[in-house]
Amino acid sequence: MTRTTNLLMRGAMLFAVGVFLALVLNLLQVQRNVTLFPPDVISSIFSSAWWVPPCCGTASALIGLLYPCIDSLLGEPHKFKREWSSVMRCVAVFVGINHASAKVDFANNIQLSLTLAALSVGLWWTFDRSRSGFGLGVSISFLATLTTQLLVYKGVFQYTCPDFLYIRSWLPCIFFAGVITMGNIGRQLALYEYKFLQEKTHQD
């Protein structure tokens, strides 16, 4: 029962972080007219796109819970930079990458895409460096990009001046960086839970 409760608590925390980041990052992306949902955040809660932040939260929870499970299944516990200060820096870099995509003016979208790709891989190398982390990041970002393309094609979202089918070519880089970030948060929460249960076992 305790294990299930802890799992639900981790999922709830990851969900809350995902919703918060979705709202913050949308505010950054509004300036380039490539928002995940309408720019007026308050009114969007009551609009047809109210479900987008909860979807981002759900995806964040699933990713954050999936990463430690995959580590356990592969028998490769993630030990690189396992402290909260590193996780917070990872979140800060992720927000910075999004800020760069919204604020910095590049000569063309190819240059922007290549720069964000390098920054995203750099984020993985700095805060993760696991094969499972990289593989999951690529797989999930591919699925997220495909889903976004389908939603835009169906007219759910509006993207101005798409340069990669129906969306911006740099969007997969943002997804990849987001997956790595949520994976690190999920791993750290799982580690904290493991240490807490170990201490409780020793006390009993």
Residue pairs with C-beta under 8 A, 6 or more apart in sequence:
2 197
6 193
6 197
7 65
10 64
10 65
10 186
10 189
10 190
10 193
11 61
11 64
11 65
12 61
13 189
14 57
14 60
14 61
14 63
14 64
14 65
14 182
14 185
14 186
14 189
15 57
15 58
15 60
15 61
16 57
17 57
17 60
17 64
17 182
17 185
18 56
18 57
18 58
18 59
18 60
18 61
18 182
19 53
19 54
19 56
19 57
19 60
21 56
21 60
21 91
21 94
21 95
21 178
22 36
22 52
22 53
22 56
22 57
23 41
23 53
24 95
25 36
25 95
25 98
26 35
26 36
26 37
26 39
26 41
27 41
28 95
28 98
28 99
28 101
28 102
28 103
29 35
29 36
29 98
29 101
29 102
30 39
30 102
31 102
31 103
32 101
32 102
33 159
33 160
34 159
34 160
34 167
34 168
34 171
35 157
36 52
36 56
36 157
37 44
37 47
37 49
37 52
37 53
37 157
38 44
38 47
38 49
44 50
44 52
45 53
49 156
59 144
60 182
63 136
63 140
63 179
63 182
63 183
63 186
64 182
64 183
64 185
64 186
64 187
64 189
65 186
66 136
66 183
66 186
67 78
67 132
67 133
67 136
67 182
67 183
67 184
67 186
67 187
68 78
68 186
68 187
68 190
68 191
70 132
70 136
71 77
71 78
71 130
71 132
71 187
74 132
76 130
76 131
76 132
78 128
78 130
78 132
78 133
78 187
80 127
80 128
80 129
80 130
81 127
82 187
82 188
82 191
83 188
84 188
86 127
86 184
87 127
87 184
87 185
87 188
89 127
90 123
90 126
90 127
90 180
90 181
90 184
91 181
91 185
93 119
93 123
93 126
93 127
93 177
94 123
94 177
94 178
94 180
94 181
97 116
97 119
97 120
97 123
97 173
97 174
97 177
98 174
98 177
100 115
100 116
100 119
101 112
101 116
101 170
101 174
104 112
106 112
106 115
109 163
109 168
109 169
109 170
110 169
112 170
113 169
113 170
113 173
116 170
116 173
116 174
116 177
117 170
117 173
119 173
119 177
120 173
120 174
120 176
120 177
120 180
123 177
123 180
123 181
124 133
124 134
124 137
124 176
124 180
127 180
127 184
128 134
128 180
128 183
128 184
133 180
133 183
136 179
136 183
137 176
137 179
137 180
137 183
138 176
140 175
140 179
141 172
141 173
141 175
141 176
141 178
141 179
142 172
144 172
144 175
144 179
145 167
145 171
145 172
145 175
148 157
148 167
148 171
149 165
149 166
149 167
151 157
152 158
152 159
152 162
152 166
152 167
153 166
159 166
159 167
159 168
162 168
163 169
164 171
